[in-house]
Amino acid sequence: MIIAVATVTGFKNEIRRKIIGFGSHIQIINYDANNSYETEPISKNQVFLPLLEDVPGIRHVQVFSTKPGIIKTKTDIQGAIVKGVGSDFDWGFFRENLVEGSIFQVNDTDKTDKVLISKYFSDLLKLKPGDRFAMYFINDQPRGRSFTVSGIYRTSLMEFDKQFILADIGHLQSLNNWDSTQVSGFEILIDDYSHLDRVSAEVFNIAGVSFNADGSKLRVINIRDRYPQIFDWLGLIDKNVWVLLGLMLIVSAFNMISGLLIIILDRTTMIGILKALGMNNRGVRSIFLYQSVYLMVKGLLWGNLVGIGICLIQDYFRPLKLNPESYFLEYVPVNFNIIHLFVLNTGTLLITLAVLILPSMVVARISPSRTIRFD
């Protein structure tokens, strides 16, 4: 149970963290924006921005833009999505997943031609830090830009690694004929994913209920609504865990019931003598239930040692690998949570003990005269 819960919650947390790293928790975009990466601009000078700072749980707000393009090297051509970032961009996620090179710096005065590409693009196009490549964008007419690889990241979330390149947002503003105040939208990062619904509702009440002076309207969308197929898939994993835990509890309950019955049958003479000396059925039952609790606690201690030990080995040495093409991860992640450990141990002990109450009533059917005479 410990291994099942630790690996499943670890898997969910890691996948969720990577998706949020690319798309943030909440986005504020133009209401007319469609699902493509060619977006309608909004102004980054919004009156509601100071109000967002007062919303509990919001950690950071940053601007972004996206635009599809085509990478061309001497031998290869590949489509990609350029995500433009500004000087306010939080590089924490990509810094953790950087495998080569360095993070480039963005300022509000001069555009930099440095970009961050994924390991997938690096291997496919044979690009390494310091290499230059051309990229073409289709507007009314094709327009090109030349970029220099600053660093290479790898998240193993192939659905995103195969798409995104990070660049200075100034290039996208120039390509779209936008001014320096126009962006695709805002990305909002929050402190705790469990507060996503509450924070999304508060952001919507601030930014999504009214019209701007130019008649435009903004849309507030959280990461769960933006990628429902991935989060629905993660939700199905929870059901699998509950089924698995239920089966384990049933097996453990049957094991304890059979063990208790064997102990009772093996001690029929002792039960008869105790009853003959005046002990009532309740007192005799309590002896066997105490013995059962002792055996369960002993088993739980060994189970915790083995389960936590295996999880620690996987957490530090990662011997169990995964195919990133299928699972979006290179290894089996684990997540330790004291509350999970407490609930698993306490729940298992109480449920199994409750199941043992019925078979312990066999004691009441044992006759002192018959068991002593038989002995």
C-alpha positions in Angstrom: 0.0 0.0 0.0 2.8 2.4 0.9 4.6 1.8 -2.4 1.4 2.0 -4.4 0.3 5.4 -2.9 3.8 6.8 -2.9 4.4 6.0 -6.6 1.0 7.1 -7.9 1.0 10.4 -6.0 4.6 10.9 -7.0 3.7 10.2 -10.7 0.8 12.6 -10.6 2.7 15.4 -8.9 5.6 15.1 -11.3 3.4 15.1 -14.4 1.4 18.0 -13.0 4.5 20.0 -12.2 5.9 19.6 -15.7 2.6 20.7 -17.4 2.4 23.7 -15.1 6.0 24.5 -15.9 5.1 25.0 -19.5 1.7 26.5 -19.1 1.5 27.9 -15.5 -1.5 27.3 -13.2 -3.8 30.0 -14.7 -3.8 32.0 -17.9 -5.5 35.3 -18.8 -5.9 35.6 -22.6 -8.0 37.4 -25.1 -11.6 36.1 -25.1 -11.5 35.7 -28.9 -8.3 33.5 -28.7 -8.7 30.1 -30.2 -6.9 26.9 -29.5 -4.1 27.7 -31.9 -0.8 29.4 -31.0 -1.6 32.4 -33.2 -3.1 34.6 -30.6 -5.0 37.9 -30.4 -3.0 40.5 -28.4 -4.0 42.1 -25.2 -2.4 45.0 -23.4 0.1 44.1 -20.6 -0.9 47.4 -18.9 -4.1 46.1 -17.2 -5.8 47.9 -14.4 -6.5 44.6 -12.6 -2.8 43.7 -12.1 -2.4 45.4 -8.7 -5.6 43.5 -7.5 -4.0 40.2 -8.4 -1.2 40.9 -5.9 -3.8 40.9 -3.1 -5.2 37.4 -4.0 -4.0 34.9 -1.4 -2.1 32.0 -3.0 -0.8 33.8 -6.1 3.0 33.6 -6.2 3.9 35.2 -9.5 2.4 36.9 -12.6 4.2 37.1 -15.9 3.5 37.9 -19.6 3.9 35.6 -22.5 3.3 35.2 -26.2 3.3 32.2 -28.6 3.8 31.9 -32.3 4.3 28.8 -34.6 7.2 28.7 -36.9 9.5 26.5 -38.9 13.1 25.7 -37.9 15.5 25.3 -40.8 19.1 24.1 -40.6 21.5 23.0 -43.4 20.0 19.6 -43.5 16.6 19.6 -41.7 13.3 21.4 -41.4 11.1 21.1 -38.3 8.0 22.9 -37.0 8.0 24.4 -33.5 6.1 26.7 -31.2 8.1 29.8 -30.0 7.1 30.9 -26.5 8.1 34.5 -26.0 9.0 35.4 -22.4 9.8 38.7 -20.8 12.1 40.0 -18.1 9.5 38.9 -15.5 9.6 35.2 -16.5 10.1 32.7 -13.7 12.9 30.4 -14.9 12.8 28.0 -11.9 11.2 25.1 -13.8 13.5 25.3 -16.8 16.6 25.8 -14.7 15.8 22.6 -12.9 15.5 20.7 -16.2 18.5 22.4 -18.0 20.9 19.7 -19.3 23.4 21.9 -21.4 24.2 25.5 -21.7 22.7 28.3 -19.7 19.5 30.3 -19.3 19.4 33.5 -21.4 18.6 36.9 -19.9 15.7 39.1 -21.2 15.6 42.8 -20.6 13.1 45.5 -21.7 15.5 47.5 -23.8 17.4 45.2 -26.1 16.2 42.0 -27.7 18.4 39.0 -27.4 18.6 36.4 -30.2 19.4 33.6 -27.7 16.8 30.8 -27.2 16.3 27.7 -25.1 15.5 24.5 -27.0 14.6 21.0 -25.9 16.8 18.0 -26.0 14.4 16.6 -28.6 15.2 19.4 -31.0 18.9 19.3 -30.2 19.1 15.6 -31.1 16.8 15.9 -34.1 18.4 19.0 -35.7 22.0 18.4 -34.3 22.1 21.7 -32.5 24.2 22.4 -29.4 24.8 25.6 -27.3 26.3 28.3 -29.4 24.9 27.1 -32.7 22.9 29.4 -34.9 19.8 28.5 -36.9 17.1 30.2 -38.9 13.4 30.1 -38.2 10.6 31.2 -40.5 7.2 32.5 -39.6 4.1 32.9 -41.8 2.2 36.1 -41.6 0.9 38.0 -44.6 4.3 37.0 -46.0 7.1 34.8 -44.7 9.5 36.4 -42.3 12.6 35.0 -40.8 14.7 35.3 -37.7 18.1 34.0 -36.8 18.6 32.6 -33.3 21.5 31.3 -31.2 21.1 28.2 -28.9 21.7 29.4 -25.3 20.7 26.2 -23.5 19.1 22.8 -23.8 16.3 21.6 -21.5 14.8 18.1 -21.1 11.6 17.5 -19.2 10.7 14.0 -20.8 7.2 15.4 -21.3 7.5 14.7 -25.0 4.2 16.3 -25.9 5.7 19.6 -24.9 9.4 18.9 -25.6 8.5 18.3 -29.2 6.9 21.7 -29.5 8.3 24.5 -27.4 11.3 26.9 -27.9 11.7 29.8 -25.5 12.8 33.2 -26.9 12.7 36.9 -26.2 9.1 38.1 -26.4 10.3 41.1 -28.3 10.8 39.0 -31.4 7.2 37.8 -31.4 5.9 41.4 -30.9 8.0 42.5 -33.9 6.8 39.5 -36.1 3.2 40.2 -35.2 3.5 43.9 -35.8 2.6 44.5 -32.1 3.9 47.3 -30.0 5.9 46.7 -26.8 2.8 46.7 -24.7 1.0 44.0 -26.5 1.2 40.3 -25.4 -0.7 37.1 -25.8 -1.7 37.1 -22.2 -0.6 36.6 -18.6 0.5 33.5 -16.8 -0.2 33.1 -13.1 1.7 30.8 -10.7 0.2 29.8 -7.4 1.7 28.4 -4.2 -0.5 25.3 -3.8 -2.2 23.3 -6.6 -5.0 22.3 -4.2 -6.2 25.9 -4.2 -6.5 26.1 -8.0 -10.3 26.3 -8.1 -10.5 29.0 -5.5 -7.7 31.1 -7.0 -9.2 30.6 -10.5 -12.6 31.9 -9.3 -11.0 34.9 -7.6 -9.0 35.8 -10.7 -12.1 35.4 -12.9 -14.0 37.8 -10.6 -11.2 40.3 -11.0 -10.2 40.0 -14.7 -12.9 38.0 -16.5 -16.3 39.6 -15.7 -16.0 43.0 -17.3 -15.1 44.5 -20.7 -12.1 46.7 -21.4 -12.3 50.2 -22.6 -11.8 49.1 -26.2 -14.7 46.7 -25.9 -12.6 43.5 -25.7 -13.1 40.9 -23.0 -10.6 38.6 -21.3 -10.8 34.9 -20.6 -9.5 33.2 -17.5 -8.5 29.5 -18.0 -6.7 27.2 -15.6 -4.3 24.4 -16.5 -6.9 21.7 -15.8 -9.3 23.2 -18.4 -6.5 23.8 -20.9 -5.3 20.2 -20.9 -8.4 18.2 -19.8 -7.2 15.0 -21.5 -4.1 14.8 -19.4 -5.8 15.6 -16.1 -8.7 13.2 -16.8 -6.0 10.5 -17.4 -4.4 11.4 -14.0 -7.9 11.2 -12.4 -8.3 7.7 -13.7 -5.1 6.7 -11.9 -6.8 7.6 -8.6 -9.5 5.0 -9.2 -7.0 2.3 -9.9 -5.3 3.1 -6.6 -8.5 2.8 -4.7 -9.2 -0.6 -6.3 -5.7 -1.8 -5.5 -5.9 -0.7 -1.9 -9.3 -2.3 -1.6 -8.0 -5.6 -2.9 -5.0 -5.5 -0.5 -7.3 -4.8 2.5 -9.5 -7.8 1.5 -6.5 -10.1 1.3 -5.1 -8.9 4.6 -8.5 -9.3 6.3 -8.9 -12.9 5.1 -5.4 -13.7 6.2 -6.1 -12.3 9.7 -9.4 -14.1 9.9 -7.9 -17.4 9.0 -5.0 -16.8 11.4 -7.4 -15.9 14.2 -9.5 -19.0 13.7 -6.4 -21.2 13.7 -5.2 -19.7 17.0 -8.7 -20.2 18.5 -8.9 -23.8 17.4 -5.4 -24.4 18.7 -6.3 -23.0 22.1 -9.7 -24.7 22.7 -8.5 -26.4 25.8 -7.2 -23.2 27.3 -10.5 -21.5 26.4 -12.4 -24.3 28.2 -10.2 -24.0 31.3 -10.6 -20.2 31.4 -14.4 -20.5 31.1 -14.4 -23.1 33.8 -12.5 -20.8 36.1 -15.2 -18.1 35.6 -14.1 -15.9 32.7 -16.9 -14.8 30.5 -17.0 -15.0 26.7 -16.1 -11.3 26.4 -13.0 -11.6 28.4 -11.8 -14.6 26.4 -12.5 -12.8 23.1 -10.5 -9.8 24.3 -7.4 -12.0 24.8 -7.5 -13.2 21.2 -8.2 -9.7 19.9 -5.3 -8.3 21.8 -3.1 -11.1 20.4 -4.4 -10.2 16.9 -3.6 -6.5 17.4 -0.1 -7.4 18.5 0.4 -9.5 15.3 -1.0 -6.7 13.2 1.2 -4.0 14.7 4.2 -6.3 14.3 3.3 -6.8 10.6 2.7 -3.1 10.1 6.1 -2.2 11.5 7.8 -4.7 9.1 5.6 -3.5 6.2 6.5 0.1 6.9 10.2 -0.7 7.1 10.1 -2.6 3.8 7.8 -0.2 2.0 9.5 3.0 3.0 12.9 1.4 2.4 12.0 0.5 -1.2 10.6 4.0 -1.8 13.8 5.6 -0.4 16.0 3.4 -2.6 13.9 4.4 -5.7 13.9 8.1 -4.6 17.7 8.3 -4.3 19.1 5.8 -6.7 16.2 5.5 -9.2 16.8 1.9 -10.3 13.3 1.5 -11.9 13.2 3.4 -15.2 10.3 4.3 -17.5 9.9 4.9 -21.2 9.4 8.7 -21.5 7.6 8.3 -24.8 4.8 6.5 -22.9 4.9 7.8 -19.4 6.4 11.3 -19.8 9.0 10.4 -17.1 12.4 8.7 -17.2 12.0 7.0 -13.8 9.3 5.9 -11.3 8.8 8.9 -9.0 7.9 8.6 -5.3 6.1 11.0 -3.0 6.4 10.7 0.8 3.5 12.2 2.8 3.2 11.7 6.6 -0.6 12.0 6.4 -0.7 9.2 3.8 1.4 6.9 6.0 -0.7 7.7 9.1 -4.0 7.1 7.3 -2.8 3.8 5.7 -1.5 2.4 9.0 -4.4 3.5 11.1 -7.1 2.6 8.5 -5.6 -0.9 7.9 -5.4 -1.6 11.7 -8.9 -0.4 12.4 -10.6 -2.1 9.4 -8.8 -5.4 10.0 -9.6 -5.3 13.7 -13.3 -4.6 12.9 -13.4 -7.6 10.6 -11.9 -9.9 13.3 -14.8 -9.2 15.8 -17.2 -11.6 14.0 -14.8 -14.6 13.8 -13.8 -14.0 17.4 -17.4 -14.9 18.5 -16.5 -18.5 17.8 -15.2 -18.5 21.4 -18.8 -18.3 22.7 -19.6 -21.7 21.0 -16.8 -23.5 22.8 -18.1 -25.6 25.8 -15.8 -25.9 28.8 -17.0 -29.4 29.8 -16.5 -30.9 26.3 -13.0 -29.3 25.7 -11.7 -30.3 29.2 -13.2 -33.8 28.9 -11.8 -34.3 25.5 -8.3 -33.3 26.7 
